[in-house]
């Protein structure tokens, strides 16, 4: 999951022209914690859910289990 997850959340953040600090704050993480996820760290279950909700995409898409970003929402 690590690499594709990292690429997807980085692309989503850049699409929205947000900083890592801004997203971290919105999902209840430190900027460093969010930055680590973009660098390949694995998210906790809670962080994964909050990030999916924030970007309005499915967890399955973030985890590369489907090509549909809104599957199972």
C-alpha positions in Angstrom: 0.0 0.0 0.0 2.7 2.5 1.0 3.9 3.8 -2.3 0.6 4.1 -4.2 -1.1 5.5 -1.1 1.6 8.1 -0.7 1.3 9.1 -4.4 -2.5 9.3 -4.2 -2.6 11.5 -1.1 0.2 13.8 -2.5 -1.7 14.2 -5.8 -5.0 14.9 -4.0 -3.4 17.5 -1.8 -1.7 19.2 -4.8 -4.9 19.2 -6.8 -6.5 21.2 -4.1 -3.5 23.4 -3.7 -3.2 22.7 0.0 -0.1 22.5 2.2 0.8 19.4 4.2 0.3 21.5 7.4 -3.3 22.4 6.3 -4.3 18.8 5.5 -2.6 17.5 8.7 -4.6 20.0 10.7 -7.9 19.1 9.0 -7.4 15.4 9.6 -6.1 15.7 13.2 -2.4 15.1 12.5 0.8 17.0 12.8 2.3 18.4 9.6 5.2 16.0 10.2 2.9 13.0 10.6 1.1 13.8 7.4 4.4 14.5 5.6 5.6 11.0 6.7 2.5 9.5 5.0 3.4 11.2 1.8 6.9 9.9 2.1 5.7 6.3 2.4 4.8 5.7 6.1 1.8 3.4 6.6 -1.3 5.2 8.0 -3.1 4.0 11.1 -6.6 2.8 10.5 -8.1 6.0 12.1 -5.9 8.3 9.9 -6.8 6.3 6.8 -10.5 6.9 7.5 -10.0 10.6 8.3 -8.0 11.1 5.1 -10.5 9.3 3.0 -13.3 11.4 4.5 -11.4 14.6 4.0 -10.7 14.0 0.3 -14.1 12.4 -0.2 -12.6 9.2 -1.6 -13.0 5.6 -0.6 -10.5 3.7 1.6 -10.5 0.9 -1.0 -9.3 3.4 -3.7 -6.6 4.9 -1.4 -5.4 1.3 -0.7 -5.4 0.5 -4.5 -8.1 -2.1 -4.1 -10.3 -0.4 -6.8 -9.9 2.1 -9.6 -13.0 3.9 -8.6 -12.2 6.7 -6.1 -15.9 6.6 -4.9 -16.4 2.9 -4.6 -18.2 1.8 -1.5 -18.9 5.3 -0.3 
